[in-house]
């Protein structure tokens, strides 16, 4: 399971437009993480710990960086940082 740690524009500034602020802190599972395709994140809890259902579908994934407990996903429009929990 992962937590959405941050969502930024490609220039590094935080995404505060639309529903992006509500997504930060949500927990769930990453599905279909492959460069050239959309990534899917299945919600388990919202950013307050309440049960949440549904999926986040990103734009096309350009690059993926993985280290110990962190995955950074670069899409056409955003940069998502996930922390393994």
N, C-alpha and C positions, 0 to 999 in steps of 0.2 A: 504494500500500500504506500502511496505517496501523498505528500501535501504540496499544494501549489504555494511555493515560497514567494515568487514574484512573477509579474508579467510586465515586460517593458516594450517600448518601441524599439526598432532596430538601432536607433541612435543612443539607446541606454536609458532614456527617460521613462519613468513609470507610466504605465497605461492607466489613466483615470477616467477614460471616456467609456460611455455605454455601461455594460455589465461587468467590465473588467475588475473594478474594485470589489465586487461581490464574490468573484472567483478566487481571489487571493485568500489563502488559508483553508480552502476546501480540501477535503481528503477523498481519495479514491484510487482507482487502478488505471494504469496506462495500457491501452490496447493499440495494436497495429502501429508500432513506432518504426517507421521506415522512411528514409530519405526519398523524396519524390512523390510521396503519398501524404494524405491527411493523417494526422494523429487523432486518436480518440481517447478521451479520459472519462471513465465512468465514475460519477459522483457516488460517494457513500455518506459523507457528512458535509454540511455547509461550513462556512467560516466561524460559526458559533457552536459547532458540535452537534447540531440537530441533524436527524436523518434527512438525506437528500437523494433523489433519484434523477436520472437523466444523464446526458452525455454532453461533453464539450468536444466539438469537432473543430480542429484548427484548419488554417490554410495549409498549402503544401509545405512539407518539411524540407528545408534546404540542408541542414546540418544538425548532427547530434553529438554532444560531448558528454561523456560519462566518466565519473570518478567514483570513489568509494560509495557514498550514499547520496550522490547528487547527479541529476540528469538535467542538462540544459538543452532545450530544443529550440532551434532557430527556424522560424517559418517565414513565409513571404512577407508577413506583416508584423510579427511580434517575436519576442524572445521569452520563453517560459523556463523558469527554474523550479525543479521539483526536488524535494528532499524525501528520501526513503524513511518511513517511520515504522 
